[in-house]
């Protein structure tokens, strides 16, 4: 609903231009807004006018004019009885009526997209309401999920709304207190490079302007409005998978999750069986930071010993000693491709299981 402050501002602006005193009363006979010199002495006259069939009426030197929300009475505008004042009241009624429509549509759009995200609507209702709200049904869109470690007063939501406006077809909303959701309307030639650039822009803006640490994820590009919930679910999965397997990155796209997405969807019992088989029934002690860095660097360099030693500032023999020590600990020689792949997957599965344990205790 329109705030009283918005209506008050409209009345003050009209008075400044026309010099006409105005007041607005709602259906509960409460004064919503009024200019400073307009005094309402007898509310019974307003009540009588509301109950009458008249659209406008003058009583006791005061002119009354009704404003509707569709076919329901929403407000009554009061002004002094004069031809000039009557014209100003009609202008005020027209402006107030347009505000009612605009604010109602804004509220309905927010409600519509929240229900769309949560799959709370039948397909026929999606199409019917979209048509009523003038929302394009077939247009490329994508859903971003922004997890911001922020206080309620941080202004993160307002900051995103200033960057992504409804005029561009974008929607910024939320379904809980933890995440902000951006439904971005894309151009026909936008691809995932553009999508990732937008995600990085959000991260940079939050870091530099709001001093907020954020994680941003996104789903796949969809072509129809009905698939918004699909992109949202993908973005939600991408956020979780990114935290588990790619914690050093602030942006996670569903299309770039790779094997992490597969592991995330495995039953936990199957993960435990895999780990027990790989490590002969015993999970090795947690690797220290040095070992983890060695493993990751070796894998990133395609099992190239010389390049890994160079990047780690190690003598080649020192690196080989570390790899042989790792082989004794795990039974896997990561200089061999199959063993390297097995260890990589095993470490990712262990990370996933540790994450699940934390969820149980949180």
N, C-alpha and C positions, 0 to 999 in steps of 0.2 A: 504494500500500500504506500501511497505517497506520504512522505514525512511532512509534518506540520511546518517545518522550517522551509521546505521548498515552496509550499503554498504561501507562507508569509512573505518570502522573497518576491514572489510574483505580484502579490498585492502592493508591496512597497514600490516596486518598479512601475506598476500601472499608475499608482498615485503620483509618483514623481513626474510622470509624463502628462497625466490628465487632470491632476489636482482633485480627483474624486475619491471620497472616503469609501472603503469597502470592508466587508466582513464575510467570512465563510463559516457556515454551521454544518456539522455532520448530522446523521440521522439519529444520533443519541442526544441531540440538542446541545452538544458541546461546541464551544467556540474553537474552531481549528486555527483560524488566523484572523487578524483585523488590523486596520491601520490605526494609528495612535488616537485620532480624534473621533473615531466611530464608536458610539456607545449603544449597546443593546439593552434596553430596559425591560422589555416584556417578551419572554420566550414563548408565552402562550400563543402569540400571534404567528410565530414561526411554526409552532406545532400545528396550528389550524391550517396554515398554508400547505404543510407537508401532507396532511390528510385530505386536502382538496384535490380536485382533478385539474386545477389550473396550472399552467406551465410558468406563468408569471403573474404577479399581482402587486398592487400598491395599496398599502394600508397605513394610515396615520403618518404620512410623510416618509414612509420607508418602502422601497421597491424590493420585491422578492423574485428570485429567478432560480429554477431548479436545474441541477446538473446530474446526468445519469451515467451509470456504469452499465453499458448495454441497455437493458430495460429496467434496471433497478435504480431507484433514487440513491444518489451517493452524497450530494451536498446541496445546500441552498446558499445562494449568494445574495447579500444584502447591500443596498446602496441608497443614498438619498433620492427622493422622488423628483426627478427632472429629466427632460429629454436627453440631455448630454450624459447624465449619470446612467440612464437606461442603456445607452449605446456602449458605454464603458463596461457595464455589467455583462452585456452580451459578449463583448470581447473577452472578459474574464472567464465567463462560462465556457466559451469555445476553447480557450487556452487550458482551463482546468480539465475539460473533457478529454483533450488530447493527452494531457499528462496522465490521466487515469488509464487511458488505453496503452500508453507507452510503458508505464510502470507495471501494469498488469501483464503485458506481453513479456517484459523483462523477467518478471517473476515466473511466468509460465514457461519461458525458454529454459530458465535454470532448472525448474522442476522436471521439464521434459528430458533434458540431457542427463540429469541425475538418475532418473528412472531408466533411461536408455542404457546407461553405463552398467546398472545393476540388473539388467534383463528383467525389469518389472513390467514390461509392456508387451502386449500381443502385436504381431506384425502389422495387422490392419490398423491398430491404434497408432503405431509409429508413423505410418503413411498419412493417416488422417490428421493427426496433430501437427506433423511437420508442414503439411499443406496450409493449415490454419495459421501457423506461426511464420509462414513464408521462409521456411528452411529448405534449402536444396536437398533433394533426396540422393541424386547421383552426382557426386563430386568427390575428388580425392581428399582424404583426411588421414590424420594419424593422431594417436593418443600418447601424450607424454605424462609421466608420473614423476612428481618432484617431491622428494622427501627432504624437508629442511629441518635442521636442528635449531629451532627458533622458538621464541616466546610469542604469545598471542598478539603482543603489541609491536611485533617486529615489522609489520607492514609487508610481508612477503607476498601475500595475496594481492594487495593493492599494486605492488610493484609489477607483478606479472600482468595484471589487468591493464596497466598503463602501456605495456609493451605489446600485448596482444588484444586488440579491440574487437568488439562485436561487429563493427563496421566492416572488418576484414573477414567476417565469418568465423572468427575464433571464439572459443568458450573457455573461460577459466572458472573452475568450480571445485567442489570437494564433497566427498561422501563420508568423511570422518575427519578427526582432528590431526591425523598423522601425515596425510598426503594432500598435496594440491594437484589437481588434474587439469591439464591443458588439452583441449581438443582443437588441433590446428588444421585449418582449411588450407590445402596446398594448391599450387598451380599444376596444370596438366603435365608440365615437363619437369617438375621437381622429382628428384630421386633421393636415395638414402644418403648421398653426400650432403645434399641440402638439409635433410632431416637431422643429420649429426651436427652440422654447423649451427643449427638452431638450438640444439641441446647444449652445445658448448657456449653459445651466447648466454643462455639462461644461467649456466654455472658461473661464467665470468661476471655477469651482472650481479648475481647474488653475492659473490665473493667480494667484489670491489665496492659496490654501492650500499649493500646491506650488511656486509661483514658476516655473511651466513655461510656455513659449510653445508653444501647440498649434494644429494645423489640424484641423478636424472636418468630415467630409463624411457624407452619408447617401444611401441609394438610395431606391427607391420602397416604399410600403407593400405588403406581400404578405399574402395570405390563407391560403396553404398552406405547410406546412413545407418541401416540396420546392423552393420558390422562394427559399429563403434565399440560395443561391449567386447567383441573379439579382440580388437586392438588394445583395449584397456587390460584385459586379462593377460595378454602377451607382455604388456609393459610391466605389469605386476610381477610376472614370472622373471622378466629380465632384471628387475630390481633385486630380487632375491638371489638369482644366479650370479649377478655381478658382485654382490656382497660376499658370496661364498668363494668364488673362484677367481675373481678379478678385483680384489679389494683395493688395489692401488689406482683404479680408474673411477672417475666420478660420473662417467657416462656409460650406460649399457644399453645396447640395441638388441632387440629380440633376434634380428637377422645375423648377429655376429657372435652369438653365444656358443656356437660350436658344440663340442662334446660335453661342455658343462650343462647344457640344456637336457641332453640325454640322461646324464647322471642324476640330475634333479628330479627326473620323472621315474627313477627306478624305485621299487619298493625297498624299504630299509632292510628287510630280512635278506634280500638278494645282495645288497651291498655288504652286509656282514659276512655272508657266505663267500663272496669274492675275496674280501680281505683275508679271511681265514685260510683260504686256498692259496693265495699268493704268498703269505708269510707263514705257512705251515702251522696254522692255528694260533699263532702268537703275533700280536701287533707289536712291531718294533717300537722302542722308546722314541718319544718325539724328537725329531731331528733338530739339532741346534741351528742357529741362524746361518753359520758358515756353511754347513752342509746343504741347507735349502738354497742358498745363493749359488753354490757350486752346481747343484742339480739343474736349477732353472737356467743358469747361464750356459751350461753345456747343451741343454736341450734347445735353447734359443739359437745356438750357433750350429745347429744340425749335426751334433756329435763331433764337432771339429775340435780336437784336443789343443792344437796350436793356437787357434783363435780364442778359445776359452781361457787358456793360460794367459794370453796377452791382455784380455779384458780384465781378468782378475789380478793382474800384476803378480803372477806366480811363475815359478820355474816349471817347465814341462814335467819334470820328475815329481815335483810336489803335487801337481794336479793328479798325475797318475797314481800317486800314493793315496790320495783322497778317494779316488774312484775305486781302487782295490779295497780300501777300508769299507766303503759303502757296499761293495759286493759281498764282503764277509758278513756284514750286518744284515743284509736283506736277501742275499742269495741271487741278486740280479746284477748283471754286468751291463751298465747303461752305455757302454761303448758299442754294444750290439743293439741294432734297431729294435728288435722285438722286445728285449728286456727294458730298453729305454721307454718304449710306448707303454709297457705294462706298469712300470714304476710311476710314470706320469699319471696314468689313469688311477692307480692305487692311491696316490697322494691326493688326487682330487676327490676320490670317494671318501677318504679319511676326513678331509675338510668338510665334506657334506655331512658326514655322520656327526662330527663335532658341532656343526651348526645346528643340527636337529636336536642334539643334547641341550644346547643353550636355549633353544626354543621351549623345550619342556620345562626348564627351570625359570624362564622369564615370566 
